Amino acid sequence: MVIHLSHLSVGYSPSHPVISDIDLELKSGQLSCLIGENGIGKSTLLKTLTGFLPKLKGSLLFDNRDIASFSQRELARMVSIVLTQKPDVQNLSVEEIIGLGRSPYTGFFGRLRIEDRMVVNDAIATMGIEKLRGRMIQTLSDGERQKVMIAKAIAQETPIILLDEPTAFLDFPSKAETFQSLQRMAHERDKLILLSTHDLELAVRFADGLLEVKNGTLQAVSVTEVKASINAIIDS
């Protein structure tokens, strides 16, 4: 899987794009981290890559096919996303929530087959949340809920996984564990994983590539540059 962006502009108004003229190629088997200040356009870019927002200008291709040519069902089998905000659902168990990730593959009534349940079990094991399986979603802490939503994306079995601040509500050990799990998944399962984060130290440690949104542009940056920025912050 390759995502190819060429002269891409994203945002909510053609006259005022949030990020302009993006030229970038993302490949499967890699964990890439999107860094930058709050409100600078990281979430807007991720929503454009899922098809939630239309692109304003330029080209956005999944394996040389324009995103606009995919049906909603095709996109649901191509890309999954984990957002920062809480899911607006209650009275469903953790296992049922993760099972919703199988909806692109189930029939009209959404019944899970044996193979679907095996995928759900694998997602639960991957995120280490076996003890949460029978809990109701509204009883979980923010950090527990975020792990469940990542497991749901895993169960969706898409070649592309996008995550918007997936470790925002986690303590540091859980943050590191999540980064490690996503890195392993990208490498061992040949996934294309892109996540936005403010955890620069973890991004430097685990990411295969770093992308910075700054001044309305998106550029690849080196680990050395980011380490220098971290050290400058610490020294100040």
Disulfide bonds with the S-S distance in Angstrom:
none
